[in-house]
Amino acid sequence: MVEKKGGAVAPLAQFQKGSLVTIEEIQGGCQFVYRLQALGLSRGKKIEVLKGGPGPLLVKVGNCRIGLGYKQAMKILCRLSS
């Protein structure tokens, strides 16, 4: 985990099932970031982890469920939400 102002930040892949998190940063190329934004995953968005790793993850964004590969989830830095 990385300490940033307001608490610890960790890759999405490290959060357990049922965790409510807020996206703090997306690391990667512009095409990767654009693709995630098109799916509704962007900085400041609150999401719920429906299935944690290892392996593919399933997250809930609004009323949609999105599957992410483990390496993709490692590039999405998040913080626990209240």
Residue pairs with C-beta under 8 A, 6 or more apart in sequence:
1 8
1 9
1 10
1 14
2 8
2 9
2 10
2 77
3 9
4 24
4 79
6 79
7 79
7 80
8 79
8 80
9 24
9 25
9 77
9 78
9 79
10 77
10 78
10 79
11 73
11 74
11 75
11 76
11 77
11 78
12 21
12 23
12 47
12 49
12 57
12 59
12 68
12 73
12 74
12 76
12 77
12 78
13 52
13 53
13 57
13 70
13 73
13 74
14 53
15 21
15 49
15 52
15 78
15 80
16 49
16 52
17 49
17 50
17 51
17 52
18 48
18 49
19 48
19 49
19 52
19 80
20 46
20 47
20 48
20 80
20 81
20 82
21 46
21 47
21 48
21 49
21 78
21 79
21 80
21 81
22 44
22 45
22 46
22 47
22 78
22 79
22 80
22 81
23 41
23 42
23 43
23 44
23 45
23 46
23 47
23 76
23 77
23 78
24 43
24 77
24 78
24 79
25 43
25 76
25 77
26 32
26 33
26 36
26 41
26 42
26 43
26 75
26 76
26 77
27 75
27 76
27 77
28 75
32 72
32 75
36 42
36 72
36 76
39 61
39 64
39 66
40 61
40 62
40 64
40 66
41 47
41 59
41 61
41 66
41 76
45 61
46 81
47 59
47 60
47 61
47 78
48 59
48 60
49 57
49 58
49 59
50 58
50 59
50 60
50 65
51 57
51 58
53 70
53 73
54 70
55 70
56 67
56 68
56 69
56 70
57 67
57 68
57 69
57 70
57 73
58 65
58 66
58 67
58 68
59 65
59 66
59 68
60 66
68 76
